[in-house]
Amino acid sequence: MAVGERAEPIEVEVERLPRREEGAADGQRDGDARRAARARLDPLTAGIAIDVLDLATRGPRGVLWGLALGLPLGYYLGRRTGLDRARSLGLAGLCGLYCGLPGTGMIPIGTLVGLYRKLVR
């Protein structure tokens, strides 16, 4: 600054930060978001799990075992891949039916649907 020049004041704008939710510690919300992202299951992995169960429930008793194990597995995988409760129940019914039907052991429908879901997303 040269002698005789007037210094202009620096203007500062104040930006207010949003208030933190009560009970939320610093970084807790970020940690929750990261944990939720890690908890999600890949649709392809879910499809492979369904096909493995379908292969394991072959034979004459496979109808009962496929239905009995396919229902909870379908619901669990639906919730882990991010579906809501109603869609997870629908997926559970389809998985139970798919794993219970005889002759579907060599058709990897679960893997193909999971691959389609992953690529189209």
Summary of the structure (lengths in Angstrom):
residues: 121
radius of gyration: 26.5
end to end distance: 58.6
largest distance: 100.3
contacts: 291
relative contact order: 0.16
helix: 60%
strand: 0%
